Amino acid sequence: MKKLFAAITAIIFSWMIQAPESSACTNLIVTRGASANGSVMITYSADSHVLYGELYHWPSRDYPEGAMLEVWEWDSGRYLGKIPQVRHTYSVVGNMNEYQLSIAETTYGGIDGLMDPEGIMDYGSLIYIALQRAKNAREAIKVISELVSEYGYASSGESLSIADPNEAWILEMTGKGKGNKGAVWVARLIPDGYVCAHANQARIQTFPLASGKKNSIAITSKDLRRISDPLVECVYAHDVIEFARSKGLYNGPDQDFSFSDTFNPVTFDGARFCEIRVWSFFRAVGDDMEQYKAYASGHELSNRMPLWIKPNRKISNYDLMNFMRDHLEGTEFDMRKDIGAGPFGLPYRWRPLTWKVSDDPNAPSYCNERATATQQTGFVFVAESRNWLPDPIGGIFWFGVDDASTTVFNPIYCGITEIPECFRVGNGDMVTYSPTSAFWLFNQVANMCYLRYDMMSEDALKVQRELEKKYISQTVTEIDAEAKKLYETDVWKARDYLTRYSVETAQNTFSEWKKLSEYLLVKYIDGNIKKEVNGRFSTSGDGYPSSPMQPGYDDNWKKSVIRDTGTKLLVPAGDSH
């Protein structure tokens, strides 16, 4: 983010990180054996009221000996310090590097007082620096561990998704507070054939403990030299349990230690606003998830969901795109179904998440639902890593901006060398409109749809589905094959080809969405709905538009109005039209 934007938003973000109602970001994780094509996939919605949607890019570079790297806090722009730069860094596009390594996060906050005001490494910098320095998930865990150990951890509690073409891991971390450099953390390999998710609530509970033996499936940070051993399925900070005891947070036996229950105990907020998103995903792909409905609703908090589940079907990249659009549809929490949705089934609630109907501090509080799809999203992605293809071709970063429900996931190959203009960093920002920015265009369409969601969103979804299905088909049937043919003789010709495709596709999306914006304005102006015949707005014989439709409101809304107004709006018998 640009320094100007960072300076403006620093104070806002420092509040958001601590506020439980921020409840930002969602990650879904799919292992090779659980995916339809054998890829590893993770998703991320970068949810924030002040985050601008743009596509980051760090080209690979060689640095002279002694070079230093300035570290700026990702979500505020605050300068944190300098660390030594490595001699060579890898190319990064968004949250995926040239070796198909991808990293995403959700913030859970955790115990007050565990942030280190002197730490240099914030969670965002950890992600993007690790992507520039690691070739696979295990290397990324090692890089992250060593960075926080050496330079301190400047953020609150975080859950990270870390994936490469072969494996997916979940890593959860929290700081040690002022005067205690470093962090405590646990990382677990997600079993092949399973799916996992996290959404602003720590989820790792008990975990295998290191035995010190060569064939142990668990190691501590003191034995990171073994991180590449395929037997290793769990890695954790050597002092994670000891630190918890020193803070009075845990006093039981080592084997019963739960990271989540110690550093981020589940509350109503953690379940209803966070775990419910995991539950909705698990429910869509797994069996017997209704048993956790009471937990997800904020009740029966002891009935924790498993960290991962085995899905009842294989999951595609298109499935994941649509799971990121979830509004709790098909559940009793469906955000389209209560009076808060208004007359047109709007599945969004403006903040705050909790509210009262009285100024009395003892009055009961109520809540709005917080689903996966939300209006305050900067960008969203599905990172897909495919081990049967060369790295520049195998990694596809399916990228969109703004609300996942009304965005288009664009194929951005990880080997590209140029960013599409509509996603370019610096093309507008959160306080500067740009007519060539995809973020502003997609916001424009989304906010139009919020006005008449039941109908306008369907028009947007038609274009969305057409583009996404076209791009998915193209990448598999045409682009992969041509790029692979070029790669066999000239890597850079292949990368140039993928760059042109990614750029042109993104700009095509921008063009089609601009047409959609104009279409919606014409069709729905002033609350009327123009009639269409064979894909064109109909007209009368004299060139004027046909009389528009005026569908009014649904019956549930009408009944609510009557309950609220009594007889005030009642029309005398015989006088209605």
C-alpha positions as CSV (number, residue, x, y, z in Angstrom):
1,M,0.0,0.0,0.0
2,K,1.1,3.4,-0.7
3,K,2.7,5.4,2.1
4,L,0.0,8.1,1.9
5,F,-2.8,5.6,2.3
6,A,-0.9,3.9,5.1
7,A,-0.5,7.1,7.0
8,I,-4.1,7.9,6.8
9,T,-5.3,4.5,7.9
10,A,-2.7,3.6,10.6
11,I,-4.8,4.6,13.5
12,I,-7.9,3.0,12.1
13,F,-6.1,-0.4,11.7
14,S,-4.6,-0.4,15.1
15,W,-8.1,-0.2,16.5
16,M,-9.5,-2.9,14.1
17,I,-6.9,-5.5,15.1
18,Q,-8.0,-5.3,18.7
19,A,-11.7,-5.0,18.1
20,P,-13.6,-8.3,18.2
21,E,-16.2,-7.0,15.8
22,S,-13.6,-6.6,13.0
23,S,-13.8,-10.4,12.4
24,A,-11.9,-10.0,9.2
25,C,-10.8,-12.6,6.6
26,T,-11.6,-16.2,5.8
27,N,-9.3,-19.1,4.6
28,L,-10.4,-22.4,3.1
29,I,-7.8,-25.1,2.5
30,V,-8.0,-28.1,0.1
31,T,-5.3,-30.8,-0.1
32,R,-4.4,-32.7,-3.3
33,G,-6.4,-35.7,-2.4
34,A,-9.5,-33.6,-1.7
35,S,-9.4,-31.6,-5.0
36,A,-11.0,-32.5,-8.2
37,N,-7.8,-32.2,-10.3
38,G,-5.1,-33.1,-7.7
39,S,-4.1,-29.5,-7.1
40,V,-3.5,-27.9,-3.6
41,M,-5.7,-24.8,-3.1
42,I,-6.1,-22.1,-0.5
43,T,-8.4,-19.2,-0.4
44,Y,-8.3,-15.7,1.2
45,S,-10.7,-12.8,1.5
46,A,-8.7,-9.8,2.7
47,D,-11.6,-8.2,4.6
48,S,-11.2,-4.7,5.9
49,H,-13.1,-1.5,5.8
50,V,-10.0,0.4,4.7
51,L,-8.0,-2.1,2.6
52,Y,-7.7,-1.2,-1.1
53,G,-7.9,-4.0,-3.7
54,E,-4.7,-4.3,-5.8
55,L,-2.4,-7.0,-7.0
56,Y,1.1,-6.9,-5.4
57,H,4.2,-7.8,-7.3
58,W,7.8,-8.2,-6.3
59,P,10.1,-9.3,-9.2
60,S,12.9,-11.7,-8.4
61,R,16.1,-9.8,-7.6
62,D,19.8,-10.2,-6.6
63,Y,21.1,-8.0,-3.8
64,P,24.6,-7.0,-2.9
65,E,26.2,-8.3,0.3
66,G,25.2,-6.1,3.2
67,A,21.9,-4.9,1.7
68,M,19.1,-4.1,4.2
69,L,15.4,-4.5,3.9
70,E,13.1,-1.9,5.4
71,V,10.0,-3.4,7.1
72,W,6.7,-1.5,7.0
73,E,3.7,-2.9,8.8
74,W,1.5,-4.3,6.0
75,D,-1.9,-3.1,7.2
76,S,-0.9,0.3,8.5
77,G,2.2,1.4,6.8
78,R,4.0,2.0,10.1
79,Y,7.8,1.7,9.8
80,L,9.1,-1.1,12.0
81,G,12.8,-1.3,11.3
82,K,15.4,-2.9,9.0
83,I,16.6,-6.5,8.6
84,P,19.4,-7.9,6.4
85,Q,18.3,-8.7,2.9
86,V,19.1,-12.1,1.4
87,R,21.3,-12.3,-1.7
88,H,18.4,-13.5,-4.0
89,T,14.6,-13.2,-3.7
90,Y,11.9,-15.0,-5.7
91,S,9.2,-13.4,-7.8
92,V,5.9,-12.9,-6.0
93,V,2.5,-12.1,-7.6
94,G,-0.2,-11.4,-5.0
95,N,0.2,-14.1,-2.3
96,M,1.9,-16.7,-4.6
97,N,5.5,-16.9,-5.6
98,E,7.1,-18.4,-8.7
99,Y,7.5,-21.8,-7.1
100,Q,3.7,-22.0,-6.5
101,L,4.0,-21.4,-2.8
102,S,1.1,-19.5,-1.4
103,I,0.3,-18.0,2.0
104,A,-2.8,-16.5,3.5
105,E,-4.0,-15.5,6.9
106,T,-6.8,-14.6,9.3
107,T,-6.4,-12.6,12.5
108,Y,-7.8,-13.9,15.7
109,G,-6.2,-11.4,18.1
110,G,-6.0,-13.5,21.2
111,I,-4.8,-12.6,24.7
112,D,-4.4,-8.9,25.5
113,G,-0.8,-7.9,26.2
114,L,1.0,-10.4,24.0
115,M,1.8,-8.0,21.2
116,D,5.5,-6.9,21.2
117,P,5.8,-3.1,20.7
118,E,9.4,-3.6,19.8
119,G,8.9,-6.3,17.3
120,I,10.0,-5.8,13.7
121,M,8.1,-8.5,11.9
122,D,4.3,-8.0,11.5
123,Y,2.1,-10.8,10.1
124,G,1.8,-9.2,6.6
125,S,5.6,-8.7,6.3
126,L,6.1,-12.3,7.4
127,I,3.9,-13.5,4.6
128,Y,5.4,-11.4,1.8
129,I,9.0,-11.8,3.0
130,A,8.6,-15.6,3.3
131,L,7.1,-15.8,-0.2
132,Q,10.3,-14.0,-1.5
133,R,12.6,-16.4,0.4
134,A,11.0,-19.9,0.5
135,K,10.4,-22.4,-2.3
136,N,7.9,-24.6,-0.4
137,A,5.6,-24.7,2.6
138,R,8.2,-26.3,4.9
139,E,10.8,-23.7,4.0
140,A,8.2,-21.0,4.6
141,I,7.6,-22.3,8.1
142,K,11.3,-22.3,8.8
143,V,11.7,-18.7,7.4
144,I,8.8,-17.4,9.5
145,S,10.0,-19.1,12.7
146,E,13.5,-17.7,12.2
147,L,12.3,-14.2,11.4
148,V,10.2,-13.8,14.5
149,S,12.8,-15.4,16.7
150,E,15.5,-13.0,15.4
151,Y,13.6,-9.8,15.0
152,G,10.4,-10.1,17.2
153,Y,6.8,-10.4,16.4
154,A,4.8,-7.1,16.1
155,S,1.3,-8.4,15.6
156,S,-1.5,-10.1,17.6
157,G,-2.6,-13.7,17.1
158,E,-2.7,-15.0,13.5
159,S,-3.7,-18.2,11.7
160,L,-1.7,-18.8,8.5
161,S,-2.5,-21.1,5.5
162,I,0.7,-22.2,3.8
163,A,0.5,-24.3,0.6
164,D,2.7,-25.6,-2.2
165,P,2.0,-28.0,-5.1
166,N,2.2,-31.0,-2.7
167,E,1.2,-30.0,0.8
168,A,-0.9,-27.6,2.9
169,W,-0.3,-26.5,6.4
170,I,-2.0,-24.4,9.1
171,L,0.2,-22.4,11.4
172,E,-1.1,-20.4,14.4
173,M,1.1,-17.9,16.2
174,T,0.9,-15.3,19.0
175,G,3.4,-12.9,20.4
176,K,5.0,-13.0,23.9
177,G,4.4,-9.4,24.9
178,K,6.7,-6.6,25.7
179,G,10.2,-7.6,26.7
180,N,9.9,-11.1,25.3
181,K,11.2,-11.2,21.7
182,G,9.8,-13.9,19.4
183,A,6.5,-15.8,19.2
184,V,4.9,-19.1,20.2
185,W,3.3,-21.1,17.5
186,V,2.2,-24.5,16.2
187,A,2.1,-25.7,12.6
188,R,0.3,-28.8,11.5
189,L,0.3,-30.6,8.1
190,I,-3.2,-31.2,6.9
191,P,-3.7,-34.8,6.0
192,D,-4.0,-35.5,2.3
193,G,-7.6,-36.0,1.2
194,Y,-8.8,-33.6,3.9
195,V,-10.0,-29.9,3.9
196,C,-9.4,-27.3,6.6
197,A,-10.5,-23.7,7.2
198,H,-10.1,-20.8,9.6
199,A,-11.8,-17.5,10.1
200,N,-10.5,-15.3,12.9
201,Q,-10.6,-17.9,15.6
202,A,-7.6,-20.0,16.5
203,R,-8.4,-23.7,15.7
204,I,-5.4,-25.8,16.6
205,Q,-6.1,-27.6,19.9
206,T,-4.0,-30.5,21.1
207,F,-1.1,-31.6,18.8
208,P,1.5,-34.4,18.6
209,L,4.5,-33.7,20.8
210,A,8.1,-34.2,19.8
211,S,9.8,-37.3,21.1
212,G,13.3,-36.4,20.1
213,K,13.6,-39.6,18.1
214,K,14.5,-39.5,14.4
215,N,11.2,-41.1,13.3
216,S,9.0,-38.6,15.3
217,I,6.2,-37.0,13.4
218,A,6.6,-33.9,15.5
219,I,9.6,-31.6,16.0
220,T,10.2,-28.3,17.9
221,S,11.8,-25.1,16.6
222,K,15.1,-26.4,18.0
223,D,15.1,-29.1,15.4
224,L,14.1,-27.2,12.3
225,R,16.9,-28.9,10.4
226,R,14.4,-31.8,10.1
227,I,11.6,-29.7,8.6
228,S,12.1,-31.2,5.2
229,D,11.7,-34.7,6.5
230,P,8.4,-36.0,5.0
231,L,7.7,-37.9,8.2
232,V,7.3,-34.5,10.0
233,E,3.6,-33.5,10.3
234,C,3.8,-31.1,13.3
235,V,6.3,-28.3,14.1
236,Y,6.0,-26.0,17.1
237,A,7.9,-23.4,19.1
238,H,10.0,-25.3,21.7
239,D,8.7,-23.1,24.5
240,V,5.0,-22.8,23.6
241,I,3.8,-24.8,26.6
242,E,6.4,-23.5,29.0
243,F,5.5,-19.9,28.0
244,A,1.8,-20.5,28.6
245,R,2.6,-21.8,32.1
246,S,4.8,-18.8,32.9
247,K,1.9,-16.5,32.1
248,G,-0.5,-18.5,34.2
249,L,-2.5,-19.6,31.1
250,Y,-2.1,-23.3,31.5
251,N,-1.2,-25.7,34.3
252,G,-2.1,-29.2,33.0
253,P,0.0,-32.0,31.5
254,D,1.9,-31.4,28.2
255,Q,-0.2,-33.9,26.3
256,D,-3.5,-32.0,27.1
257,F,-2.2,-28.6,26.1
258,S,-4.5,-26.9,23.6
259,F,-3.1,-23.9,21.7
260,S,-6.5,-22.5,20.8
261,D,-8.1,-23.0,24.3
262,T,-5.0,-21.3,25.9
263,F,-4.3,-18.4,23.6
264,N,-7.8,-17.7,22.0
265,P,-10.6,-19.4,24.0
266,V,-13.8,-19.6,22.1
267,T,-16.5,-17.1,23.1
268,F,-19.9,-16.3,21.6
269,D,-18.2,-13.9,19.2
270,G,-15.5,-16.4,18.2
271,A,-18.2,-19.0,17.3
272,R,-21.0,-16.9,15.9
273,F,-18.9,-14.5,13.9
274,C,-16.0,-16.7,13.0
275,E,-16.4,-20.4,13.4
276,I,-19.8,-20.3,11.7
277,R,-17.9,-19.6,8.5
278,V,-15.8,-22.7,8.9
279,W,-19.0,-24.7,9.8
280,S,-20.8,-23.5,6.7
281,F,-17.9,-24.6,4.5
282,F,-17.6,-28.0,6.3
283,R,-21.4,-28.4,6.1
284,A,-21.3,-27.9,2.3
285,V,-18.7,-30.6,1.7
286,G,-18.8,-32.9,4.7
287,D,-21.2,-35.3,6.5
288,D,-22.7,-35.0,10.0
289,M,-21.9,-31.3,10.5
290,E,-25.4,-30.5,11.8
291,Q,-24.1,-31.7,15.2
292,Y,-22.0,-28.6,15.4
293,K,-24.8,-26.1,14.6
294,A,-25.3,-25.1,18.2
295,Y,-21.6,-24.5,18.6
296,A,-21.4,-22.4,15.4
297,S,-24.4,-20.4,16.7
298,G,-22.4,-19.4,19.8
299,H,-23.9,-22.0,22.1
300,E,-22.5,-25.3,23.4
301,L,-19.0,-23.9,23.0
302,S,-17.4,-27.1,24.3
303,N,-18.5,-29.1,21.3
304,R,-15.6,-27.9,19.1
305,M,-15.4,-28.8,15.4
306,P,-12.5,-30.9,14.2
307,L,-9.5,-29.0,12.7
308,W,-10.1,-30.7,9.4
309,I,-12.6,-33.1,7.8
310,K,-12.7,-35.5,4.9
311,P,-15.1,-34.1,2.3
312,N,-17.7,-36.3,0.7
313,R,-16.8,-35.2,-2.8
314,K,-13.9,-33.8,-4.7
315,I,-13.6,-30.0,-4.7
316,S,-12.8,-27.9,-7.8
317,N,-11.4,-24.4,-8.1
318,Y,-14.8,-23.2,-9.2
319,D,-16.4,-24.8,-6.1
320,L,-14.0,-22.8,-3.9
321,M,-14.8,-19.5,-5.7
322,N,-18.4,-20.1,-4.9
323,F,-17.8,-21.1,-1.3
324,M,-16.1,-17.7,-0.8
325,R,-19.5,-16.2,-1.8
326,D,-21.3,-17.9,1.0
327,H,-24.0,-16.0,3.0
328,L,-25.0,-18.9,5.1
329,E,-27.5,-20.0,2.4
330,G,-29.3,-23.2,3.2
331,T,-29.0,-22.8,6.9
332,E,-31.3,-21.2,9.5
333,F,-28.8,-18.3,9.6
334,D,-29.4,-17.5,5.9
335,M,-28.9,-13.7,5.7
336,R,-31.5,-13.3,3.0
337,K,-34.4,-14.5,5.1
338,D,-35.0,-12.1,8.0
339,I,-36.3,-8.5,8.1
340,G,-32.7,-7.2,8.1
341,A,-32.4,-8.3,4.5
342,G,-34.9,-5.6,3.6
343,P,-37.5,-6.1,0.9
344,F,-35.0,-7.4,-1.7
345,G,-33.2,-10.2,0.1
346,L,-29.9,-8.3,0.8
347,P,-27.5,-10.8,2.5
348,Y,-25.5,-8.1,4.2
349,R,-25.7,-6.2,7.4
350,W,-23.8,-2.9,8.0
351,R,-21.6,-2.7,11.1
352,P,-21.6,-2.9,14.0
353,L,-22.1,-6.6,14.4
354,T,-23.8,-6.2,17.8
355,W,-26.5,-3.7,18.7
356,K,-29.1,-2.7,21.2
357,V,-32.5,-1.1,21.0
358,S,-32.0,0.9,24.2
359,D,-29.4,3.2,25.7
360,D,-29.7,1.2,28.9
361,P,-26.3,-0.5,29.5
362,N,-28.2,-3.5,31.0
363,A,-30.4,-3.9,27.9
364,P,-29.9,-7.1,25.9
365,S,-27.6,-7.1,22.9
366,Y,-28.4,-8.6,19.5
367,C,-26.2,-9.5,16.6
368,N,-26.0,-9.5,12.9
369,E,-24.6,-12.5,11.1
370,R,-21.1,-12.5,9.7
371,A,-20.8,-14.7,6.7
372,T,-17.8,-15.5,4.4
373,A,-18.8,-13.0,1.7
374,T,-18.8,-9.5,3.0
375,Q,-19.0,-6.0,1.6
376,Q,-15.8,-4.8,3.2
377,T,-13.3,-6.9,1.1
378,G,-10.2,-5.5,-0.5
379,F,-9.3,-8.5,-2.5
380,V,-10.1,-12.2,-2.6
381,F,-8.3,-15.2,-4.2
382,V,-8.1,-18.9,-4.8
383,A,-4.5,-19.9,-5.1
384,E,-4.1,-23.2,-7.0
385,S,-0.8,-25.1,-7.1
386,R,-0.5,-28.0,-9.6
387,N,2.5,-30.3,-9.3
388,W,2.3,-31.9,-12.7
389,L,3.2,-28.7,-14.5
390,P,6.4,-26.5,-14.4
391,D,6.2,-23.9,-11.7
392,P,5.5,-20.8,-13.8
393,I,2.6,-22.6,-15.4
394,G,1.4,-24.7,-12.5
395,G,0.5,-21.9,-10.2
396,I,-2.7,-20.0,-10.9
397,F,-3.6,-17.1,-8.7
398,W,-7.3,-16.7,-9.2
399,F,-7.7,-13.0,-8.2
400,G,-10.6,-10.7,-7.7
401,V,-11.3,-7.4,-5.9
402,D,-14.1,-6.2,-3.6
403,D,-17.0,-8.4,-2.5
404,A,-16.5,-12.0,-3.5
405,S,-20.2,-12.3,-4.4
406,T,-19.9,-9.8,-7.2
407,T,-16.3,-10.2,-8.2
408,V,-14.8,-12.2,-11.0
409,F,-11.8,-14.5,-10.2
410,N,-9.2,-13.8,-12.9
411,P,-6.5,-16.3,-13.8
412,I,-3.1,-14.8,-12.9
413,Y,-0.3,-17.2,-13.6
414,C,2.4,-17.2,-11.0
415,G,5.2,-16.9,-13.6
416,I,4.1,-13.6,-15.0
417,T,6.3,-10.5,-15.2
418,E,3.7,-7.7,-15.5
419,I,0.6,-6.8,-13.6
420,P,-2.7,-5.8,-15.4
421,E,-3.2,-2.1,-15.3
422,C,-6.7,-2.5,-13.7
423,F,-5.0,-4.2,-10.7
424,R,-1.8,-2.2,-10.6
425,V,-0.6,-0.9,-7.2
426,G,-1.0,2.9,-7.3
427,N,-3.9,2.9,-9.7
428,G,-6.1,4.7,-7.3
429,D,-6.4,4.1,-3.6
430,M,-9.1,4.0,-0.9
431,V,-9.5,7.8,-0.9
432,T,-8.7,8.4,-4.6
433,Y,-11.1,7.2,-7.3
434,S,-9.6,5.9,-10.6
435,P,-11.8,5.2,-13.7
436,T,-9.3,2.5,-14.8
437,S,-9.2,0.7,-11.4
438,A,-11.0,-2.7,-11.1
439,F,-11.5,-2.1,-7.4
440,W,-13.6,1.0,-8.0
441,L,-15.5,-0.5,-10.9
442,F,-16.4,-3.7,-8.9
443,N,-17.4,-1.5,-5.9
444,Q,-19.6,0.5,-8.2
445,V,-21.5,-2.6,-9.4
446,A,-21.7,-4.1,-6.0
447,N,-23.2,-1.0,-4.4
448,M,-25.7,-0.9,-7.3
449,C,-26.7,-4.5,-6.6
450,Y,-27.2,-3.8,-2.9
451,L,-30.1,-1.6,-3.8
452,R,-32.1,-4.3,-5.5
453,Y,-30.2,-7.4,-4.7
454,D,-32.8,-10.1,-5.6
455,M,-32.8,-9.0,-9.2
456,M,-29.6,-7.0,-9.9
457,S,-27.3,-9.6,-8.4
458,E,-28.7,-12.3,-10.8
459,D,-27.7,-10.1,-13.7
460,A,-24.2,-9.7,-12.3
461,L,-24.0,-13.4,-11.6
462,K,-24.8,-14.3,-15.3
463,V,-21.7,-12.3,-16.5
464,Q,-19.6,-13.6,-13.6
465,R,-20.4,-17.2,-14.3
466,E,-19.8,-16.8,-18.0
467,L,-16.4,-15.2,-17.5
468,E,-15.2,-17.6,-14.8
469,K,-16.2,-20.8,-16.6
470,K,-14.6,-19.5,-19.8
471,Y,-11.3,-18.7,-18.0
472,I,-11.3,-22.1,-16.2
473,S,-11.9,-23.9,-19.5
474,Q,-9.3,-21.8,-21.3
475,T,-6.5,-22.4,-18.8
476,V,-6.9,-26.2,-18.9
477,T,-7.6,-26.7,-22.6
478,E,-5.5,-24.0,-24.3
479,I,-3.2,-21.9,-22.2
480,D,-1.5,-24.6,-20.1
481,A,-0.7,-26.7,-23.2
482,E,0.7,-23.8,-25.2
483,A,2.7,-22.5,-22.3
484,K,4.1,-26.0,-21.7
485,K,5.1,-26.3,-25.3
486,L,7.0,-23.0,-25.2
487,Y,8.5,-23.8,-21.8
488,E,10.3,-26.9,-23.3
489,T,12.4,-24.6,-25.5
490,D,12.4,-21.2,-23.9
491,V,11.2,-20.5,-20.3
492,W,11.0,-16.8,-20.9
493,K,8.8,-17.2,-24.0
494,A,6.5,-19.2,-21.9
495,R,6.4,-16.6,-19.2
496,D,5.8,-13.8,-21.7
497,Y,2.9,-15.8,-23.1
498,L,1.4,-16.3,-19.7
499,T,1.9,-12.6,-18.9
500,R,0.1,-11.5,-22.0
501,Y,-2.8,-13.9,-21.3
502,S,-3.1,-12.9,-17.7
503,V,-3.0,-9.2,-18.5
504,E,-5.4,-9.4,-21.4
505,T,-7.9,-11.6,-19.5
506,A,-8.0,-9.1,-16.6
507,Q,-8.5,-6.2,-18.9
508,N,-11.3,-8.2,-20.7
509,T,-13.0,-8.7,-17.3
510,F,-12.7,-5.0,-16.7
511,S,-14.3,-4.2,-20.0
512,E,-17.1,-6.7,-19.6
513,W,-17.8,-5.4,-16.1
514,K,-17.9,-1.8,-17.4
515,K,-20.6,-3.0,-19.8
516,L,-22.5,-4.6,-17.0
517,S,-22.4,-1.4,-14.9
518,E,-23.9,0.6,-17.8
519,Y,-26.5,-2.2,-18.4
520,L,-27.6,-2.2,-14.7
521,L,-27.9,1.6,-14.7
522,V,-30.1,1.6,-17.7
523,K,-32.2,-1.4,-16.7
524,Y,-32.9,-0.4,-13.1
525,I,-33.0,3.4,-13.1
526,D,-35.3,5.0,-10.6
527,G,-36.7,1.8,-9.2
528,N,-38.2,0.7,-12.5
529,I,-37.2,-2.4,-14.5
530,K,-37.0,-2.1,-18.3
531,K,-38.4,-5.0,-20.3
532,E,-36.1,-7.0,-22.6
533,V,-36.7,-8.9,-25.8
534,N,-34.0,-11.1,-27.2
535,G,-31.3,-9.5,-25.1
536,R,-32.3,-5.9,-26.0
537,F,-34.4,-3.4,-24.1
538,S,-37.9,-3.3,-25.7
539,T,-39.4,-0.2,-27.2
540,S,-42.8,0.9,-28.4
541,G,-43.3,1.5,-32.0
542,D,-42.5,5.2,-31.7
543,G,-39.0,4.8,-30.3
544,Y,-39.9,5.2,-26.6
545,P,-39.1,2.5,-24.2
546,S,-41.8,0.0,-23.4
547,S,-43.7,0.7,-20.1
548,P,-41.3,-0.6,-17.4
549,M,-42.1,-3.3,-14.8
550,Q,-42.7,-2.2,-11.2
551,P,-42.5,-5.4,-9.2
552,G,-42.8,-3.7,-5.8
553,Y,-42.0,-5.6,-2.6
554,D,-42.4,-9.2,-1.5
555,D,-45.2,-10.3,0.9
556,N,-43.0,-10.8,3.9
557,W,-41.9,-7.2,3.7
558,K,-45.4,-6.0,3.2
559,K,-46.5,-7.9,6.3
560,S,-43.7,-6.3,8.3
561,V,-44.8,-2.8,7.2
562,I,-48.3,-3.6,8.2
563,R,-47.2,-4.8,11.6
564,D,-45.1,-1.6,12.1
565,T,-47.7,0.9,10.9
566,G,-51.0,-0.6,11.9
567,T,-53.8,1.1,10.0
568,K,-51.9,4.2,9.1
569,L,-51.4,3.1,5.5
570,L,-54.7,1.2,5.1
571,V,-56.7,2.1,2.0
572,P,-60.5,2.2,2.4
573,A,-62.3,-0.7,0.9
574,G,-63.1,-0.2,-2.8
575,D,-60.4,2.4,-3.3
576,S,-57.3,0.3,-3.9
577,H,-55.6,0.2,-7.4
